[in-house]
Amino acid sequence: MVRDILLYAAVFLGCFFEGETSLTTSAFAAHRGHLEIFIVIIIAFTATQSWDWIWFLVGRKKGKAVLAKRPKLSEKARKIDVLLMKYPVPVLLGYRFLYGFRTAVPLAIGMSSIPTRRFFVFSFINTIVWDVLFSSIGYFFGAFLKANMKRIEDYEFEIMACILISGIIIGLLLRYRSLKRIAVKSQSIKV
């Protein structure tokens, strides 16, 4: 009982703060029998709606003050604001799928003239689609692994090597990108 409460609390926190990875992993755990998929979906829906509404209301009440303290968030919110002006319905329908903008989008929408009722409708639709999609991915990935476990075990070393090499390559690319940004900033400071 306590174990289940802790697991579902972890699902809530993971979906609240992170999103896709947490939901997919939780749905995978549901397929493996550790969680109930319908409870995972309800908790994920509640967590993501909570995140959206907190940032929407922050945008409504203190958006400019928050953006003044966070330059990176301010830049993202400015990009979203431009998109909202040009394409309000697509942004409202698809913002949940804009990776890296989980905070900026509801904040920018809260700061906009979009009525609260309209945000509610689109947020509800967005979250349901997102929730069903990512929980299905995790759940069916679990089914795929179960059906192909013997074949996967035969290539376990190769799979782990690919994951390791991919992780190293991604890490090096991210490091190169950050070093390049630092070099560009230092050159602009010198000029």
PLY file of the C-alpha trace (Angstrom):
ply
format ascii 1.0
element vertex 191
property float x
property float y
property float z
element edge 190
property int vertex1
property int vertex2
end_header
0.00 0.00 0.00
2.73 2.50 0.99
4.81 1.30 -1.97
1.92 2.01 -4.36
1.40 5.49 -2.91
5.09 6.27 -3.35
5.12 4.92 -6.92
2.08 6.99 -7.92
3.53 10.04 -6.16
6.65 9.53 -8.28
4.46 9.37 -11.41
2.83 12.67 -10.43
6.12 14.42 -9.69
7.78 13.04 -12.80
4.93 14.14 -15.07
4.64 17.47 -13.26
8.31 18.42 -13.62
9.46 16.51 -16.70
6.71 15.04 -18.80
7.20 12.71 -21.73
9.94 10.50 -20.32
8.19 10.08 -16.98
4.85 9.22 -18.57
6.37 6.78 -21.05
8.38 5.09 -18.29
5.34 4.93 -15.99
3.23 3.37 -18.76
6.01 0.86 -19.38
5.98 0.03 -15.64
2.20 -0.39 -15.90
2.64 -2.92 -18.67
5.15 -4.78 -16.52
2.51 -4.97 -13.75
4.00 -2.47 -11.30
1.31 0.19 -11.82
-2.24 0.43 -13.17
-2.32 2.11 -16.59
-5.61 3.97 -16.03
-4.35 5.39 -12.74
-1.10 6.42 -14.47
-3.09 8.23 -17.18
-5.28 10.06 -14.65
-2.28 11.06 -12.52
-0.33 12.22 -15.59
-3.32 14.26 -16.76
-3.66 15.87 -13.34
0.07 16.62 -13.08
0.36 18.19 -16.53
-2.82 20.22 -16.09
-1.51 21.45 -12.74
1.78 22.56 -14.34
-0.02 24.34 -17.17
-2.44 26.13 -14.89
0.21 27.24 -12.42
2.23 28.86 -15.21
-0.86 30.25 -16.96
-1.95 31.94 -13.72
1.60 33.16 -13.03
1.52 34.68 -16.52
-1.83 36.35 -15.80
-0.77 37.76 -12.45
3.01 38.33 -12.50
4.26 37.39 -15.95
6.41 40.46 -16.59
8.07 40.25 -13.17
8.92 36.56 -13.70
10.34 37.20 -17.16
12.44 40.11 -15.89
14.26 37.71 -13.54
14.73 34.88 -16.09
16.31 35.92 -19.40
16.20 32.44 -21.00
12.54 32.03 -20.15
11.91 35.55 -21.42
13.43 34.68 -24.81
11.28 31.56 -25.11
8.15 33.47 -24.08
8.89 36.12 -26.70
9.12 33.42 -29.42
5.85 31.89 -28.25
4.17 35.29 -28.20
5.10 35.82 -31.88
3.71 32.38 -32.74
0.54 33.08 -30.77
-0.08 36.23 -32.76
0.41 34.49 -36.12
-1.03 31.03 -35.37
-3.13 31.07 -32.19
-5.15 27.89 -32.78
-2.20 25.63 -33.82
-0.17 26.87 -30.84
-3.06 26.29 -28.46
-3.68 22.83 -29.93
-0.07 21.71 -30.06
1.85 23.51 -27.32
2.10 20.37 -25.22
4.28 18.86 -27.97
6.74 21.79 -28.12
9.58 20.16 -26.23
11.57 22.59 -24.10
8.72 25.10 -23.86
6.63 23.51 -21.08
6.90 26.59 -18.88
7.15 29.33 -21.50
4.00 28.46 -23.44
1.44 28.55 -20.60
3.21 31.62 -19.20
3.04 33.43 -22.56
-0.58 32.40 -23.05
-1.36 33.70 -19.55
0.23 37.03 -20.47
-1.71 37.22 -23.75
-5.27 38.37 -24.35
-6.49 34.80 -24.83
-9.50 34.25 -22.54
-9.12 31.81 -19.66
-12.04 29.70 -20.90
-10.38 29.27 -24.30
-7.11 28.22 -22.66
-9.04 25.74 -20.52
-10.62 24.04 -23.55
-7.41 23.82 -25.55
-5.33 22.79 -22.53
-7.79 20.00 -21.75
-7.73 18.69 -25.35
-3.96 19.06 -25.59
-3.33 17.17 -22.38
-5.68 14.31 -23.25
-4.03 13.79 -26.65
-0.53 14.07 -25.15
-1.41 11.76 -22.26
-2.91 9.04 -24.45
-0.08 9.24 -26.99
2.84 8.96 -24.56
1.19 6.42 -22.26
0.43 4.29 -25.35
4.05 4.52 -26.48
5.31 3.32 -23.10
2.68 0.62 -22.73
3.15 -0.79 -26.23
6.93 -0.60 -25.90
6.52 -2.90 -22.90
4.41 -5.26 -25.01
7.02 -5.19 -27.78
9.81 -6.00 -25.33
7.84 -8.83 -23.81
7.10 -10.34 -27.24
10.72 -10.01 -28.38
12.60 -10.62 -25.13
14.43 -13.71 -26.36
15.71 -11.95 -29.49
16.71 -8.91 -27.44
18.64 -11.11 -25.00
20.60 -12.55 -27.95
21.79 -9.02 -28.84
22.03 -7.61 -25.33
25.72 -6.67 -25.58
25.27 -4.98 -28.97
22.24 -3.02 -27.74
24.10 -1.82 -24.63
27.12 -0.85 -26.78
24.87 1.18 -29.12
23.24 2.94 -26.18
26.64 3.71 -24.65
28.11 4.99 -27.93
24.99 7.07 -28.62
25.20 8.59 -25.15
28.87 9.47 -25.63
28.20 11.03 -29.05
25.27 13.06 -27.75
27.32 14.19 -24.75
30.21 15.27 -26.97
27.89 17.12 -29.35
26.26 18.98 -26.47
29.67 19.84 -25.03
30.89 21.07 -28.42
27.74 23.16 -28.82
28.13 24.77 -25.39
31.86 25.46 -25.99
30.98 27.04 -29.33
28.42 29.30 -27.63
30.98 30.33 -25.02
33.49 31.16 -27.78
30.92 33.26 -29.64
29.95 35.12 -26.47
33.58 35.79 -25.55
34.25 37.16 -29.06
31.25 39.47 -28.85
32.43 40.73 -25.46
35.91 41.54 -26.84
34.45 43.59 -29.69
0 1
1 2
2 3
3 4
4 5
5 6
6 7
7 8
8 9
9 10
10 11
11 12
12 13
13 14
14 15
15 16
16 17
17 18
18 19
19 20
20 21
21 22
22 23
23 24
24 25
25 26
26 27
27 28
28 29
29 30
30 31
31 32
32 33
33 34
34 35
35 36
36 37
37 38
38 39
39 40
40 41
41 42
42 43
43 44
44 45
45 46
46 47
47 48
48 49
49 50
50 51
51 52
52 53
53 54
54 55
55 56
56 57
57 58
58 59
59 60
60 61
61 62
62 63
63 64
64 65
65 66
66 67
67 68
68 69
69 70
70 71
71 72
72 73
73 74
74 75
75 76
76 77
77 78
78 79
79 80
80 81
81 82
82 83
83 84
84 85
85 86
86 87
87 88
88 89
89 90
90 91
91 92
92 93
93 94
94 95
95 96
96 97
97 98
98 99
99 100
100 101
101 102
102 103
103 104
104 105
105 106
106 107
107 108
108 109
109 110
110 111
111 112
112 113
113 114
114 115
115 116
116 117
117 118
118 119
119 120
120 121
121 122
122 123
123 124
124 125
125 126
126 127
127 128
128 129
129 130
130 131
131 132
132 133
133 134
134 135
135 136
136 137
137 138
138 139
139 140
140 141
141 142
142 143
143 144
144 145
145 146
146 147
147 148
148 149
149 150
150 151
151 152
152 153
153 154
154 155
155 156
156 157
157 158
158 159
159 160
160 161
161 162
162 163
163 164
164 165
165 166
166 167
167 168
168 169
169 170
170 171
171 172
172 173
173 174
174 175
175 176
176 177
177 178
178 179
179 180
180 181
181 182
182 183
183 184
184 185
185 186
186 187
187 188
188 189
189 190
